[in-house]
Each structure stands twice: as structure tokens, then as C-alpha cells.
Amino acid sequence: MLLESLILQAKLFLQDDMGLSISDVQTRQLQQDTLTLKEYTSMIGVGGKINVMVVISYDQEMLEKLVELFMDGESLDPSEEQEIKDSVAGEVVNTIMGLALPTFPNRGKGVTITPPIAINNSTNLVKQKSSKIISVEIQTNCGTLSIHAIGAEDIIK
């Protein structure tokens, strides 16, 4: 339920708000305890009635396109480039989560969300043994965005 909502909202955001074309969506449950991240990653913790970590990872082409769209054609000051990329990555995960929240059980009441956190220079996350990782790869005409939900299997599906 949670993952389906995140996928739907991510697709709507990428297509309707960002004008990107989606060519493929693949979902899989990871069997390993380690999640391999793309070049840029942002995550949000969901707590309260649902306890899940939502991680969105972007390849370079995808994040650069999103930054370009968010900046609305303005040139990017090289001294602010990393800060702006982190900000856009966080805003995307925050937006997708905010749009998905009303579709959570009990319309999201009793659910808390942490501010987004950027993860730089990290290639892996390791989950606890009791958690599951379900991943979705959304391929667009401008790169790939991956959504990973980490938590109890009955909640993230």
C-alpha cells in the first residue's frame, strides 16, 4: 500500500509537474541486507503509526535535469551547486511523500515525517535483519530515480 502510493505520486510528479516521460517502472524486493545507492540520495523517516525509511536515489542525469527544472532556466553558481542539488533532492522526496501521505492508512493521521536528509559520498545503506527493502526503479527520458522503502514488509507493500 505505502509503496504503491509512493510510486503513483512519483510518476505523477515526474510526468505532470516536471514534464518527464516515463519509459519503465520495475519493482523488486531486495534479498540482501545492503542497499546500493546512486550518485545522489535523500531520505525521509516516517514514524508514528507507520515506521518506514523512504530513500530516493538519483543518477546524475536525473538530478541535473530536476535542478534545471527547479531553477527554471537560471544559471547555477558553481559555488552553490552542491547545496542546490541537495536542496532539490530533498524537495523531491518531501513533495512525493507529502502527496502520498493522504493515501496512507487512516489518511495519514498519526504519521510523522522527518525533514529530508541528503546523503553524499555514500554508496550503501545497511538495514536491520528484521527489516525488508522494496525498491522501485523509475526510468525516464532524463535518467533514473529509485525509491526504496525500508521497514516491516506488511507496511511497505
N, C-alpha and C positions, 0 to 999 in steps of 0.2 A: 504494500500500500504506500509506504513512505517513498520508496524508490520510484514507483510508477508516477507519483506526483512530481518528484524532482525531475524525472525525465520529461514529462509533459511540459512543465514550466520552463525547463532549459530549452526545449525545442521551440516553444512559443517565443521566448526571449530572443534566441538566436535568429529565428526567422522573421518574426514580426517587428521586434524592436531594433535589431541590428542589421536586418536585410540580408542575412547569410542563407545559403542553400544547404540543406542537409542531405547528404548522399547516403549515409549509412548510420545505423544505431545498433550496437552489439552489447548485450548484457551477459555477464558471467559471474559466477561465484568463485572466488579465488580459494584454492585449497591450501596455499602456503600461508605462513604467518606474516610474511613481509609484503608490503605494498610498494611497488616501484613507481616513483613519481616522475612526471615530465619536468621540463625546464623551470616552469613557474607554477607555484601551488599556493592556494589559500584554503583555509578551513574554518568551519564554524562548529561549535559544540551545541548540541541540542539537549536540554535537560528537563527536569520536572517529570511529567507523566511518560515521556519518551526520552531515553538516553542513547544518543547516537552521535557519532562524529561524522560530519559531512565534509569531504575533501574534494575540491575541484582543482584539477591539474591541467595546465595549458601547454601545448607546444609553442615554440617561439612564434611561428607564423600566426597562430590563432590570437595570442595575446597582443602581438603588434597590430593586428587588424582591429581588435577591440579597442586598443588605445587610440588608434587613428579615428575610429568612430566616436569614441567618447570625447576626444579633443576637437571633433568637428572641423577637421582640416587645419587646425592651428599647428604651427611647428613646435616640435618638442625640444626644450632646452636640455642639452646633454647632461648638465649638472643635476637636473631633476628627473632624469629618465627612470632610474630605478624606483624612486618614490612614486612616480606616476604609474608605473607598471604595477607596483604593489597595491596602490590605491584602486586601480581599475580591476585587478584580480579580486580584491576584497569586495568591491561594489557588485561585481557579477555574482559571486556566491551569496552575498547578502540579498540581492534582488531575487534570485531564484528561490532562496529559502523563504523570503517574505511572501512571494507569490504562492508558494506551495503550502505555507502554514495553514490557511483556511481549509485545506483538504485533508489535514491530519485528523485522526480520531478526535471527536468532541470539538471539531472545528478549530483545533489548536489551543483550546483553553487549557491552562495549567502547564503549558510548554514554555520554556525559556530558551533564549538563543544568545550565545555569547557574541561579542563583536568578532568580525573576521580577523584571522591571523595569517600573515604572509609567511611562507616557509621558503627561504632562499638557501641555495647551496646544499640542499639535502636531496638524496636520491631515494631514500627508503623510509617507510614508517613500519614499525613492528607492532602488531596487535597482541592483545592478551589471548591466551588459549581459549577462553570461553566466548570470545567474540568471533563474528563472521565478517567477511568483507565481500560486498557485492559491488561490482564495477560496471560502469556503462561507458562505452566509447562512442562519442558523437562526432562523426566525420563530416566536415563542411567543406565548401569550396575554398575556405581560408584556413585550413588546419583542423586540428583535433582538440576537443575538450573532453576530459574524462571526469566522471562523477564517481566517487567512491563513498559508500555508506558503510560505516564500521559500527557494529553493535550486535545485539541479540538478533538471531535470524528471524524470529517471528515478528519483530518490529520493522526491520529494514525491507522485507519483501513487499 
